[in-house]
Amino acid sequence: MGPHPAVAAIRLAVRRVLHDILDEHTRNPGEHGRPSGGPGRIPDAPREREPSPLVLVACSGGADSMALASALAFEAPRLGVRAGGVTIDHGLQAGSDLRAAEVTLRLRGLGLDPVEAVAVTVGREGGPEAAARDARYAALDAAAERHGAAAVLLGHTRDDQAETVLLGLARGSGIRSLSGMAAVSGADGRYRRPFLRLDRQTARKACMAQSLHVWDDPHNTDPAYTRSRLRHEGLPALEKALGKGVVEALARTARLSRDDADALDAWAGRAEAGVRDADGRLECAGLYALPPAVRRRVLRRAAIDAGAPAGSLFARHIEEVDRLITGWRGQGAINLPGRVVARRQGGRLVIRQG
């Protein structure tokens, strides 16, 4: 008799991602090459075998990440992959350090190694949710570098994806926000999200079937947090009004939007080279000739390159800069986040820190 259907589903999702990581590891084996030889040559000394890649799982102790950790612990040794875990202590709740220590014990109990808990300091920039996310990813990046990990697995589910799409829609930030979270993201594809096509209930059922203890973060039900309100009030209201299938439809919208956004980003990358002059300024006439979706991407890229934080650069900022191209009436400079200033000078658009 095979495993519970939910357990089988999470293991299959992780197995597919591990196969991808192994394929990439095989294609890029570092400096190791094939021994060479030939008439009159002394064969090269045997080279050491390339070590198997290390994959870490980011685990909060919640159902999604515990299910992911259990699937990684099961699949990794069968594929010759080393598996470890990291839990982040955000320090936002009393006893969070004890909670992190408990999670490390559970991860070690699954057979993961190395395992560590990392304490972070959460700032205030961008609001509590954004600040916690920034601190978490910085800590995961550092852990991956410290251990030489090929990838870090994240437990985001289809439900998380649907919430991300709705939050992007509410911000009015365009198709890139609607594309949600990528299955592969980060520097060199470091972050992998195996569960984006699985719902949250599947992960919870997998934990129950394996008798895994999970922790329900009280922040996930705290109405002070936007995502919590959306999860417990917004999405249920949509499903009541529109019927079941809203979450799946939103996740599908994310996949389709990502394909479109990727294509437009590639177009913008090629177009930018054609409108920059030798001094790095942007030619307004060339920008005006571009389709609006492409032009605004060029402007956004230029603002980020000049030092504007991507997370603080919204559609309204880019629309104001765009009017320097499409609605030029002699208006003054546009102030952008990160002390970046955009101004039009003699048929050129100059975007730099002021």
N, C-alpha and C positions, 0 to 999 in steps of 0.2 A: 504494500500500500504506500502510495507516494505522499509527499507533504501536503499540508492544507493548501487549498488553491491560492490563498493570499500569500503564504510563504513561498509557494512556487513562483508567483508573480514577481515578488520583490527580488528573488534570487535570479530570475531570468533577466530582469532589468539591470542588475549589477553585473551579471555575466557578460552581457552585451557591451557594457562600458569597459570592463576589464579587457575584453578582446580588442577593443579599439586602442586602449592604452598599450597593450602588448604589440599590436601592429605598428604603432608609432615608435615604440622602443626598438623594434627590429629594424625599421627603416632608418633610424637615427641612432646608431650605436655609439655615438661619441667618436673618439679618435681610434677606436679599434678597427683594424682592417684585415684583409685576408693575407696570409703569409704568401710571399712571392718566392719564386725560384726560377731555375733555368740552367742551361749548360754553363758550366764554369762558375756557377754561383753557389755560395754556401747558403742553405736554407735559413730563413729567419728563425729566430728562437720562437718557440710556441708562445702565443699570447694568452694572457689570463682570460678566462671566460667572462663575458659581460655580466655584471651582477643583475639579478632580477629587480625590476622596478619596485619602489615602495609607493603604496597608495595609502593616504590618510583619510579618515572619515571625521568630519566635524560633527560632534555629538553634544547636544544640550541635555540629553536624558529624556527628551520627549519621545512620543510614539514614532514620529517620522524618522528622526535620526537614530533611535534605537533599532528600528526595523532595518534601516540602512546599514548600521554597524553589524547587525547579526548576519545580514546577507553577504556583506564583505568578508566577515570572518569565515563563512561557509565556503564561498566561491574562490577566494584568493589562493589558499593552499592547493586547490585542485588545478589551478592554472599556473602555479609557480610564481605567484606574486606575493611580495611581502606586504603585510597590512598592519597599520597602526591607527591611533585615534588621538584627537585633540578635543578638549572641552574648554570653553571660554567662560571665565568668571567675570561677568560685567560689574560685579560689586554693587548692583542696584537694589538688592534685597538683603535683609538680615539673614545671615547664615548661608549666603551664596558660596562662600569658600567651602563649607561642609558639603553642600550640594555638589560642587565640582569634584570634591574628593570621592564622593559616592559614585559619581559617573565614571571616574577613572577606574575604580574597582570593578565596576560592571564591564567596562571595556576589556580590562585584563582578563576577567572571567570568561569572556568570549574567545580569548586566545589572541587578542591583538597586542602587538609589540612593534615599535615603542608606543607608549601612551603617556600623555601629559596633560595637566591642567595649567592654563595660562590666565593670569589675572590682568585685566586691562583697566584703564581709567577712561571713562566715558565723558567726553566734552559736552558742549551745548550747541555747537554750530549746526544749523539746519534742523533743530528740534531733537527731542529725545530719541525717536526711532532711528533717524538718520545718523545721529551721533553714535548710537550703539552699534549700528551696522558698520560704520567706518572703522570704529575701534576693533570690531570683531574681524573684519577682513584684513586689517593691518596685522593683527596677531596671527591669523591663519597664514598670511604670506610669509611672516617671519618664521613660523613653525615649519612650513614647507621648505624654506631655504635652509633652516638649521638641520633638518633631517635628510635633505636631498630628495624630497618626495617628487615623484613624477606627476602626481595629481592629488587633489583634495576633493572628496565626494561630499556633496551637500544634499540634504534631505527634502528639498522643496518638491511639493506635489502639484498635481493638476489644480487643486483648490487654491494653493498659493499663487499659481500662475493666473488664475481667474481674478483673484483679488488684485494682483499687480496690474492687470489690464484695466480694471475698473478705476484704480487709483490714477493711472496714466490718463484715462479718458476724462476724469474729473479735473485734472490739472490742465487739460487742453494743450498738451505738449507735442502733439503730432504723432505720426505713425511709428516713430521709434519707441515712444512710450507704450503704444499699443502692442508692440512686439514682445513685451514682457521680458522674462528671464530666458537667457540662452541655455541650451543643453550643455554647451561648452563655452566658457568665458575665461577672462583673466589673461595674464601674461602667459604666452605660449600654451594657451588652453589649459591652464592649471586647474580650473574649477569645472567639475562635472556634476550634472544633476540627473541621476538615473531615473528618478521617480516623476518626472514632469508629465508623463502620460498615465500615471497611477493616481487614484484619488486618495484622499487622506484616510478614508475609512479602511481601505485595503491595508495601509501601513499599520493601523491600529489593530485590525484583525490578525495580522501577522504576528504582532507582539503578544496578543492574547493566546494564539495557537502555540507559541513557543514559551509561554509563561514568563515573558520578559517584564520586569518591573519598569514602569515608565513614570515620568514626572510631568504633571500638567502645570506649566508655567502660569501663575496667576495673571501675568501681564497679558496673556492671550485672551483673557475674558474681561480685562479692565477697560471700561468704556472711555477712559481718558485717552486711549490710543486709537488713532484713526483706523488702522487695519483691524483692530478688535471690533470696533463698531461695524465696520463693513462685513466682517465675518459673521457676526451674530445678529445683525439687524438688516444690513443692506442686501446681502445675497439671498437670505431667506425671503425677504420681501419681493425680490425679483423673481425668484422661483414660484412664489405664490401667485404673482401677477402673470408670468409668462409660461409657467409650467416647468417641469423637470427638464434637465439638459442644458440649463444656462451655463453651468460651470464648464461643461465639455465644449459648448459653443464658444465661450470666451477663450478657452485654451487653444481652440482651433484658429480663432481670430489672431491670437498671438503668433502662431506658426506662419500663417499667411502674411501677416504684417511684417514679420522678420524677413521673409524672402524679399518683399518689396523694398523694405528699408535698406537691406544689404545692397540691392541693385542700385538704388539711388545714391547710396554712399559711395559706391565704386564709381559711378558716373561723376559725382561731385569731385572725387579725388583726381580724376583725369581732367576735369574742367578747370580746376584750380590752377594747374600748371600753365594753362593757356591764358589766364587773366592776370597773372602776377608779372610785374615788371622787374627789372634788374635790381631794384632797391627793395623788393618784397612788397610793394604796394599793389593794391588791386585796381585794375582798370574798370572804371564805372561802365563804360560802353559795353565792354565784354560781359560784365556781370548782368547788365540789363538784357542782353540777348539770350541769356540762359532761361530755361523754364524755372518758374518760381520755386518749385520743390528742390531743384538742384542749386539754384542761387543761394537759398537760405542755408543749405548745408555747407556751402563754401564759406558763407559768413560765419556760421557757427564754428567751423573748424578753425578759421582765422582768429576768432575771439579766444578760443581755448588755447591755441598756439601762443597767443599773446599773454596768457596768464589768467584768463577768466576760469574759475572753477566750473567744471562741467555740471556738477550737481546743483549749482546756483544759477545757471544760465537757462532761462525759460523762454518759451515761444514769444512772449511779449517783448523781451529784450531784442531778439533777432528781428522781429517785425519793425521795431524802431530803427534799427540799423538799415533794414531793407528799404525804408522810406528815404534814406539818403541816396538810394539808387533810383527808385521808381517814382518818388514824389519830391524831388529836389526843389526846394523853394528858398535856398540859402540858409536853412536852419543850422543851428550850432551843433556842437559835439554831443555825442550820446555817451553817457556814463554807464559802464557795465560792471558786473561783479568783479572783484579782484583788482579794483582800481584800474581797470582797462577802459580806454577811451577810444571811441570810433568817430572820425571826422572826415569830411570830404574836402580835398584840397586839389584844385586844378584838374578835375577829371579823374582823380585817383582817390581811392578809399584807404585811409591810414588807420590801422587798428593796432594800438600798442598801449602799454601801461603808461599812465600819465604821471 
